[in-house]
Amino acid sequence: MALNPLSSAEILAWQRRHRLDIEPFEHAALDRLDALYLSHQSVKE
């Protein structure tokens, strides 16, 4: 199985499940953290 970035649909589903609205800067932070995680995982392999 390959790692893939979080999709907008997954983030929206998480928000609905937890009844939260995240701010635009939080979306940007999630995107940056996700990219960092994926780049770190690709170095380990």
mmJSON file of the N, C-alpha and C atoms, coordinates in Angstrom:
{"data_MODEL":{"atom_site":{
"group_PDB":["ATOM","ATOM","ATOM","ATOM","ATOM","ATOM","ATOM","ATOM","ATOM","ATOM","ATOM","ATOM","ATOM","ATOM","ATOM","ATOM","ATOM","ATOM","ATOM","ATOM","ATOM","ATOM","ATOM","ATOM","ATOM","ATOM","ATOM","ATOM","ATOM","ATOM","ATOM","ATOM","ATOM","ATOM","ATOM","ATOM","ATOM","ATOM","ATOM","ATOM","ATOM","ATOM","ATOM","ATOM","ATOM","ATOM","ATOM","ATOM","ATOM","ATOM","ATOM","ATOM","ATOM","ATOM","ATOM","ATOM","ATOM","ATOM","ATOM","ATOM","ATOM","ATOM","ATOM","ATOM","ATOM","ATOM","ATOM","ATOM","ATOM","ATOM","ATOM","ATOM","ATOM","ATOM","ATOM","ATOM","ATOM","ATOM","ATOM","ATOM","ATOM","ATOM","ATOM","ATOM","ATOM","ATOM","ATOM","ATOM","ATOM","ATOM","ATOM","ATOM","ATOM","ATOM","ATOM","ATOM","ATOM","ATOM","ATOM","ATOM","ATOM","ATOM","ATOM","ATOM","ATOM","ATOM","ATOM","ATOM","ATOM","ATOM","ATOM","ATOM","ATOM","ATOM","ATOM","ATOM","ATOM","ATOM","ATOM","ATOM","ATOM","ATOM","ATOM","ATOM","ATOM","ATOM","ATOM","ATOM","ATOM","ATOM","ATOM","ATOM","ATOM","ATOM","ATOM"],
"id":[1,2,3,4,5,6,7,8,9,10,11,12,13,14,15,16,17,18,19,20,21,22,23,24,25,26,27,28,29,30,31,32,33,34,35,36,37,38,39,40,41,42,43,44,45,46,47,48,49,50,51,52,53,54,55,56,57,58,59,60,61,62,63,64,65,66,67,68,69,70,71,72,73,74,75,76,77,78,79,80,81,82,83,84,85,86,87,88,89,90,91,92,93,94,95,96,97,98,99,100,101,102,103,104,105,106,107,108,109,110,111,112,113,114,115,116,117,118,119,120,121,122,123,124,125,126,127,128,129,130,131,132,133,134,135],
"type_symbol":["N","C","C","N","C","C","N","C","C","N","C","C","N","C","C","N","C","C","N","C","C","N","C","C","N","C","C","N","C","C","N","C","C","N","C","C","N","C","C","N","C","C","N","C","C","N","C","C","N","C","C","N","C","C","N","C","C","N","C","C","N","C","C","N","C","C","N","C","C","N","C","C","N","C","C","N","C","C","N","C","C","N","C","C","N","C","C","N","C","C","N","C","C","N","C","C","N","C","C","N","C","C","N","C","C","N","C","C","N","C","C","N","C","C","N","C","C","N","C","C","N","C","C","N","C","C","N","C","C","N","C","C","N","C","C"],
"label_atom_id":["N","CA","C","N","CA","C","N","CA","C","N","CA","C","N","CA","C","N","CA","C","N","CA","C","N","CA","C","N","CA","C","N","CA","C","N","CA","C","N","CA","C","N","CA","C","N","CA","C","N","CA","C","N","CA","C","N","CA","C","N","CA","C","N","CA","C","N","CA","C","N","CA","C","N","CA","C","N","CA","C","N","CA","C","N","CA","C","N","CA","C","N","CA","C","N","CA","C","N","CA","C","N","CA","C","N","CA","C","N","CA","C","N","CA","C","N","CA","C","N","CA","C","N","CA","C","N","CA","C","N","CA","C","N","CA","C","N","CA","C","N","CA","C","N","CA","C","N","CA","C","N","CA","C","N","CA","C"],
"label_alt_id":[null,null,null,null,null,null,null,null,null,null,null,null,null,null,null,null,null,null,null,null,null,null,null,null,null,null,null,null,null,null,null,null,null,null,null,null,null,null,null,null,null,null,null,null,null,null,null,null,null,null,null,null,null,null,null,null,null,null,null,null,null,null,null,null,null,null,null,null,null,null,null,null,null,null,null,null,null,null,null,null,null,null,null,null,null,null,null,null,null,null,null,null,null,null,null,null,null,null,null,null,null,null,null,null,null,null,null,null,null,null,null,null,null,null,null,null,null,null,null,null,null,null,null,null,null,null,null,null,null,null,null,null,null,null,null],
"label_comp_id":["MET","MET","MET","ALA","ALA","ALA","LEU","LEU","LEU","ASN","ASN","ASN","PRO","PRO","PRO","LEU","LEU","LEU","SER","SER","SER","SER","SER","SER","ALA","ALA","ALA","GLU","GLU","GLU","ILE","ILE","ILE","LEU","LEU","LEU","ALA","ALA","ALA","TRP","TRP","TRP","GLN","GLN","GLN","ARG","ARG","ARG","ARG","ARG","ARG","HIS","HIS","HIS","ARG","ARG","ARG","LEU","LEU","LEU","ASP","ASP","ASP","ILE","ILE","ILE","GLU","GLU","GLU","PRO","PRO","PRO","PHE","PHE","PHE","GLU","GLU","GLU","HIS","HIS","HIS","ALA","ALA","ALA","ALA","ALA","ALA","LEU","LEU","LEU","ASP","ASP","ASP","ARG","ARG","ARG","LEU","LEU","LEU","ASP","ASP","ASP","ALA","ALA","ALA","LEU","LEU","LEU","TYR","TYR","TYR","LEU","LEU","LEU","SER","SER","SER","HIS","HIS","HIS","GLN","GLN","GLN","SER","SER","SER","VAL","VAL","VAL","LYS","LYS","LYS","GLU","GLU","GLU"],
"label_asym_id":["A","A","A","A","A","A","A","A","A","A","A","A","A","A","A","A","A","A","A","A","A","A","A","A","A","A","A","A","A","A","A","A","A","A","A","A","A","A","A","A","A","A","A","A","A","A","A","A","A","A","A","A","A","A","A","A","A","A","A","A","A","A","A","A","A","A","A","A","A","A","A","A","A","A","A","A","A","A","A","A","A","A","A","A","A","A","A","A","A","A","A","A","A","A","A","A","A","A","A","A","A","A","A","A","A","A","A","A","A","A","A","A","A","A","A","A","A","A","A","A","A","A","A","A","A","A","A","A","A","A","A","A","A","A","A"],
"label_entity_id":["1","1","1","1","1","1","1","1","1","1","1","1","1","1","1","1","1","1","1","1","1","1","1","1","1","1","1","1","1","1","1","1","1","1","1","1","1","1","1","1","1","1","1","1","1","1","1","1","1","1","1","1","1","1","1","1","1","1","1","1","1","1","1","1","1","1","1","1","1","1","1","1","1","1","1","1","1","1","1","1","1","1","1","1","1","1","1","1","1","1","1","1","1","1","1","1","1","1","1","1","1","1","1","1","1","1","1","1","1","1","1","1","1","1","1","1","1","1","1","1","1","1","1","1","1","1","1","1","1","1","1","1","1","1","1"],
"label_seq_id":[1,1,1,2,2,2,3,3,3,4,4,4,5,5,5,6,6,6,7,7,7,8,8,8,9,9,9,10,10,10,11,11,11,12,12,12,13,13,13,14,14,14,15,15,15,16,16,16,17,17,17,18,18,18,19,19,19,20,20,20,21,21,21,22,22,22,23,23,23,24,24,24,25,25,25,26,26,26,27,27,27,28,28,28,29,29,29,30,30,30,31,31,31,32,32,32,33,33,33,34,34,34,35,35,35,36,36,36,37,37,37,38,38,38,39,39,39,40,40,40,41,41,41,42,42,42,43,43,43,44,44,44,45,45,45],
"pdbx_PDB_ins_code":[null,null,null,null,null,null,null,null,null,null,null,null,null,null,null,null,null,null,null,null,null,null,null,null,null,null,null,null,null,null,null,null,null,null,null,null,null,null,null,null,null,null,null,null,null,null,null,null,null,null,null,null,null,null,null,null,null,null,null,null,null,null,null,null,null,null,null,null,null,null,null,null,null,null,null,null,null,null,null,null,null,null,null,null,null,null,null,null,null,null,null,null,null,null,null,null,null,null,null,null,null,null,null,null,null,null,null,null,null,null,null,null,null,null,null,null,null,null,null,null,null,null,null,null,null,null,null,null,null,null,null,null,null,null,null],
"Cartn_x":[0.837,0.0,0.885,0.531,1.279,0.637,1.474,0.968,0.49,-0.622,-1.166,-1.484,-1.444,-1.799,-3.268,-3.577,-4.966,-5.761,-6.934,-7.779,-8.678,-9.17,-10.11,-11.355,-11.796,-12.976,-12.736,-11.53,-11.217,-11.206,-10.652,-10.618,-12.034,-12.849,-14.236,-15.023,-14.8,-15.481,-15.077,-13.793,-13.323,-13.981,-14.082,-14.724,-16.187,-16.894,-18.308,-18.446,-17.597,-17.683,-17.476,-16.556,-16.235,-16.963,-17.834,-18.622,-17.734,-16.694,-15.741,-15.615,-15.363,-14.995,-13.581,-12.69,-11.327,-11.107,-10.2,-9.898,-8.98,-8.965,-8.085,-6.615,-6.124,-4.718,-4.51,-5.549,-5.439,-5.406,-6.171,-6.102,-4.686,-4.122,-2.764,-1.758,-1.93,-1.018,-1.14,-2.353,-2.548,-1.859,-1.999,-1.345,0.173,0.735,2.19,2.65,1.91,2.27,2.158,1.123,0.927,2.082,2.468,3.586,4.884,5.092,6.293,6.304,5.169,5.066,5.357,4.752,4.961,6.413,7.049,8.456,9.344,9.011,9.776,9.618,8.408,8.178,8.913,9.011,9.689,11.2,11.755,13.181,13.469,12.538,12.743,12.808,12.167,12.078,13.303],
"Cartn_y":[-1.18,0.0,1.248,2.178,3.432,4.478,5.338,6.462,7.555,8.156,9.24,10.415,11.628,12.794,12.744,13.404,13.511,14.253,13.754,14.44,15.44,16.395,17.365,16.657,15.62,14.869,14.211,13.69,13.069,14.103,15.264,16.326,16.802,16.986,17.407,16.361,15.089,14.028,14.048,14.282,14.362,15.537,16.676,17.853,17.571,16.939,16.61,15.644,14.636,13.63,14.25,15.206,15.826,17.145,17.478,18.717,19.935,20.04,21.148,21.826,23.106,23.853,24.362,23.975,24.458,25.675,26.514,27.771,27.525,28.454,28.278,28.053,28.742,28.521,27.107,26.518,25.142,24.159,24.444,23.622,23.67,24.873,25.024,24.275,24.339,23.634,22.121,21.632,20.195,19.773,20.585,20.265,20.218,21.179,21.203,20.008,19.709,18.558,17.247,17.128,15.922,15.748,16.831,16.761,16.389,16.961,16.642,15.169,14.672,13.26,12.347,12.656,11.816,11.852,13.016,13.086,12.32,12.377,11.628,10.126,9.68,8.254,7.758,8.587,8.146,8.021,8.78,8.689,7.386,6.92,5.707,4.452,4.47,3.249,2.984],
"Cartn_z":[0.0,0.0,0.0,-0.841,-0.912,-0.013,0.518,1.304,0.356,0.667,-0.133,0.775,0.216,1.026,1.438,2.533,2.967,1.906,1.611,0.639,1.355,0.604,1.175,1.705,1.004,1.447,2.801,3.02,4.306,5.429,5.138,6.151,6.467,5.433,5.652,6.448,6.151,6.888,8.361,8.624,10.004,10.72,10.033,10.626,10.968,10.032,10.284,11.457,11.489,12.557,13.931,14.01,15.291,15.518,14.561,14.645,14.883,14.054,14.14,12.789,12.826,11.624,11.841,10.931,11.094,10.201,10.638,9.957,8.754,7.813,6.64,7.002,8.039,8.401,8.938,9.533,10.013,8.842,7.8,6.581,6.011,5.951,5.419,6.287,7.6,8.509,8.318,8.153,7.905,6.611,5.562,4.294,4.462,5.185,5.393,6.231,7.298,8.139,7.372,6.564,5.763,4.776,4.109,3.158,3.872,5.039,5.816,6.224,6.685,7.073,5.881,4.742,3.56,3.107,3.151,2.742,3.716,4.994,5.996,5.783,5.473,5.238,4.011,2.978,1.759,1.985,2.927,3.235,3.974,4.815,5.608,4.743,3.589,2.769,1.976],
"occupancy":[1.0,1.0,1.0,1.0,1.0,1.0,1.0,1.0,1.0,1.0,1.0,1.0,1.0,1.0,1.0,1.0,1.0,1.0,1.0,1.0,1.0,1.0,1.0,1.0,1.0,1.0,1.0,1.0,1.0,1.0,1.0,1.0,1.0,1.0,1.0,1.0,1.0,1.0,1.0,1.0,1.0,1.0,1.0,1.0,1.0,1.0,1.0,1.0,1.0,1.0,1.0,1.0,1.0,1.0,1.0,1.0,1.0,1.0,1.0,1.0,1.0,1.0,1.0,1.0,1.0,1.0,1.0,1.0,1.0,1.0,1.0,1.0,1.0,1.0,1.0,1.0,1.0,1.0,1.0,1.0,1.0,1.0,1.0,1.0,1.0,1.0,1.0,1.0,1.0,1.0,1.0,1.0,1.0,1.0,1.0,1.0,1.0,1.0,1.0,1.0,1.0,1.0,1.0,1.0,1.0,1.0,1.0,1.0,1.0,1.0,1.0,1.0,1.0,1.0,1.0,1.0,1.0,1.0,1.0,1.0,1.0,1.0,1.0,1.0,1.0,1.0,1.0,1.0,1.0,1.0,1.0,1.0,1.0,1.0,1.0],
"B_iso_or_equiv":[0.0,0.0,0.0,0.0,0.0,0.0,0.0,0.0,0.0,0.0,0.0,0.0,0.0,0.0,0.0,0.0,0.0,0.0,0.0,0.0,0.0,0.0,0.0,0.0,0.0,0.0,0.0,0.0,0.0,0.0,0.0,0.0,0.0,0.0,0.0,0.0,0.0,0.0,0.0,0.0,0.0,0.0,0.0,0.0,0.0,0.0,0.0,0.0,0.0,0.0,0.0,0.0,0.0,0.0,0.0,0.0,0.0,0.0,0.0,0.0,0.0,0.0,0.0,0.0,0.0,0.0,0.0,0.0,0.0,0.0,0.0,0.0,0.0,0.0,0.0,0.0,0.0,0.0,0.0,0.0,0.0,0.0,0.0,0.0,0.0,0.0,0.0,0.0,0.0,0.0,0.0,0.0,0.0,0.0,0.0,0.0,0.0,0.0,0.0,0.0,0.0,0.0,0.0,0.0,0.0,0.0,0.0,0.0,0.0,0.0,0.0,0.0,0.0,0.0,0.0,0.0,0.0,0.0,0.0,0.0,0.0,0.0,0.0,0.0,0.0,0.0,0.0,0.0,0.0,0.0,0.0,0.0,0.0,0.0,0.0],
"pdbx_formal_charge":[null,null,null,null,null,null,null,null,null,null,null,null,null,null,null,null,null,null,null,null,null,null,null,null,null,null,null,null,null,null,null,null,null,null,null,null,null,null,null,null,null,null,null,null,null,null,null,null,null,null,null,null,null,null,null,null,null,null,null,null,null,null,null,null,null,null,null,null,null,null,null,null,null,null,null,null,null,null,null,null,null,null,null,null,null,null,null,null,null,null,null,null,null,null,null,null,null,null,null,null,null,null,null,null,null,null,null,null,null,null,null,null,null,null,null,null,null,null,null,null,null,null,null,null,null,null,null,null,null,null,null,null,null,null,null],
"auth_seq_id":[1,1,1,2,2,2,3,3,3,4,4,4,5,5,5,6,6,6,7,7,7,8,8,8,9,9,9,10,10,10,11,11,11,12,12,12,13,13,13,14,14,14,15,15,15,16,16,16,17,17,17,18,18,18,19,19,19,20,20,20,21,21,21,22,22,22,23,23,23,24,24,24,25,25,25,26,26,26,27,27,27,28,28,28,29,29,29,30,30,30,31,31,31,32,32,32,33,33,33,34,34,34,35,35,35,36,36,36,37,37,37,38,38,38,39,39,39,40,40,40,41,41,41,42,42,42,43,43,43,44,44,44,45,45,45],
"auth_comp_id":["MET","MET","MET","ALA","ALA","ALA","LEU","LEU","LEU","ASN","ASN","ASN","PRO","PRO","PRO","LEU","LEU","LEU","SER","SER","SER","SER","SER","SER","ALA","ALA","ALA","GLU","GLU","GLU","ILE","ILE","ILE","LEU","LEU","LEU","ALA","ALA","ALA","TRP","TRP","TRP","GLN","GLN","GLN","ARG","ARG","ARG","ARG","ARG","ARG","HIS","HIS","HIS","ARG","ARG","ARG","LEU","LEU","LEU","ASP","ASP","ASP","ILE","ILE","ILE","GLU","GLU","GLU","PRO","PRO","PRO","PHE","PHE","PHE","GLU","GLU","GLU","HIS","HIS","HIS","ALA","ALA","ALA","ALA","ALA","ALA","LEU","LEU","LEU","ASP","ASP","ASP","ARG","ARG","ARG","LEU","LEU","LEU","ASP","ASP","ASP","ALA","ALA","ALA","LEU","LEU","LEU","TYR","TYR","TYR","LEU","LEU","LEU","SER","SER","SER","HIS","HIS","HIS","GLN","GLN","GLN","SER","SER","SER","VAL","VAL","VAL","LYS","LYS","LYS","GLU","GLU","GLU"],
"auth_asym_id":["A","A","A","A","A","A","A","A","A","A","A","A","A","A","A","A","A","A","A","A","A","A","A","A","A","A","A","A","A","A","A","A","A","A","A","A","A","A","A","A","A","A","A","A","A","A","A","A","A","A","A","A","A","A","A","A","A","A","A","A","A","A","A","A","A","A","A","A","A","A","A","A","A","A","A","A","A","A","A","A","A","A","A","A","A","A","A","A","A","A","A","A","A","A","A","A","A","A","A","A","A","A","A","A","A","A","A","A","A","A","A","A","A","A","A","A","A","A","A","A","A","A","A","A","A","A","A","A","A","A","A","A","A","A","A"],
"auth_atom_id":["N","CA","C","N","CA","C","N","CA","C","N","CA","C","N","CA","C","N","CA","C","N","CA","C","N","CA","C","N","CA","C","N","CA","C","N","CA","C","N","CA","C","N","CA","C","N","CA","C","N","CA","C","N","CA","C","N","CA","C","N","CA","C","N","CA","C","N","CA","C","N","CA","C","N","CA","C","N","CA","C","N","CA","C","N","CA","C","N","CA","C","N","CA","C","N","CA","C","N","CA","C","N","CA","C","N","CA","C","N","CA","C","N","CA","C","N","CA","C","N","CA","C","N","CA","C","N","CA","C","N","CA","C","N","CA","C","N","CA","C","N","CA","C","N","CA","C","N","CA","C","N","CA","C","N","CA","C"],
"pdbx_PDB_model_num":[1,1,1,1,1,1,1,1,1,1,1,1,1,1,1,1,1,1,1,1,1,1,1,1,1,1,1,1,1,1,1,1,1,1,1,1,1,1,1,1,1,1,1,1,1,1,1,1,1,1,1,1,1,1,1,1,1,1,1,1,1,1,1,1,1,1,1,1,1,1,1,1,1,1,1,1,1,1,1,1,1,1,1,1,1,1,1,1,1,1,1,1,1,1,1,1,1,1,1,1,1,1,1,1,1,1,1,1,1,1,1,1,1,1,1,1,1,1,1,1,1,1,1,1,1,1,1,1,1,1,1,1,1,1,1]
}}}
